[in-house]
Amino acid sequence: MMDGFDAALEKISAGAYVHFASSDNADMRYLTRFTVHDPVLYVRRKGEKGTLVVPRMEYERACSSTTKAEILSRSDTDFFPYLEEEHDPLSAYTRIIIDLAGEEKIAVPEAFPFGLAYELQKSVAVIPDGGIVEKRRTIKSNDEAAEIRKAQEAAQEAIRLASDLIAGATPVNGILYSDGEVLTSERLRACMHRMLLDRGYSAHDTIVSCGKDSSMPHMIGSGPLYENEPVVIDCFPRSDSSGYYGDMTRTVLKGEPSEKLNEMYNAVLHAQELAISMVRPGVSGSEVHGTVTDYFYDQGFHTGSEGFTHSLGHGVGLEVHEGPSVGPNGGKLRKGNVITIEPGLYYGSTGGIRIEDTGIITEKGFESFSTLTKELIL
């Protein structure tokens, strides 16, 4: 019986799928479950198991790390004889690919190296794969969901640490101090990153944005944190061992919020609850996003250059932003999708509010991986 991968190749009339990348590429990591810093070759002919070709020095490690592909070292192929003949690694890899894939139409992903595709096209037809692997990655196995859940727990602990530091800070002339020093975005971010490193997670560009900085959704923030101003904390750590991400946002405030901030926070919180109540298999991401947009409009929060200026959510996995989309162009959601629900409102004169949780879509709806409370005032 033809499996899903073979059926996808059949649909685009391709005889084989080829990729050449390191495990920093999510598709390669998904296909092989092998971590490697230098690019390696993956070839899968229709109806066969994939083959991973690695340098000789990586052969034993690859064999012990994955059962997802047959492992060959380059020495097991004609790579080096071809290299001696051609004097060009790209040409040698091209001939190895043809040896393994056959002289049929070959599908490659968008991230496939142009130089190698150019060489291949001299001998065989090379076509875009149409996102074969990317689409498969949107449905998470139980093991994948468990890894994302653990990453989400790490994100939660980091945000709890940051919130506790803000809650315990002392305002002096409107600026927050902790242990006698100014509490800055940079300082809070560093504390979060150290904690995550100790737990086996890496984080980059963690958002700790205060005041007007928080009105720009992806401004990571800098400088002092202030009393009575919103602090958006968005943390998306990646597991060093599995490569899977978590993603969580909370907005907190030390002091007293303005009436406008309170209204914004309550609207965002209700918008998230509304979206979560709608999420289930078969509902489109665009429908959920549109309902939240309409809700904000009805509450007087109109969207243009300000307001609700981004998609309601996105998939999470080996990339922090992947399919499916919970946005204006989002298709039908499916059981096994892991997505974020993250409504937000942003105004330059007031600041920003965002609340984000990650969870999995089950037959019953959205099962959140988060348990952290959602309170604005600390």
Secondary structure, 3 states (H helix, E strand, C coil): CCCHHHHHHHHCCCCEEEEEECCCCHHHHHHHCCCCCCCEEEEEECCCCCEEEECHHHHHHHHHHCCCCEEEEHHHCCHHHHHHHHCCHHHHHHHHHHHHHCCCCEEECCCCCHHHHHHHCCCCCEEECCCHHHHHHCCCCHHHHHHHHHHHHHHHHHHHHHHHHHHCCEEECCEEEECCEECEHHHHHHHHHHHHHHCCEECCCCEEEEHHHHHCCCCCCCCECECCCCEEEEECCEECCCCCECCEEEEEECCCCCHHHHHHHHHHHHHHHHHHHHCCCCCEHHHHHHHHHHHHHHCCCCCCCCECCCCCEEECCCCCCEEEEECCCCCECCCCCEEEECCEEEECCCEEEECEEEEEEECCEEEECCCCCCCCEC
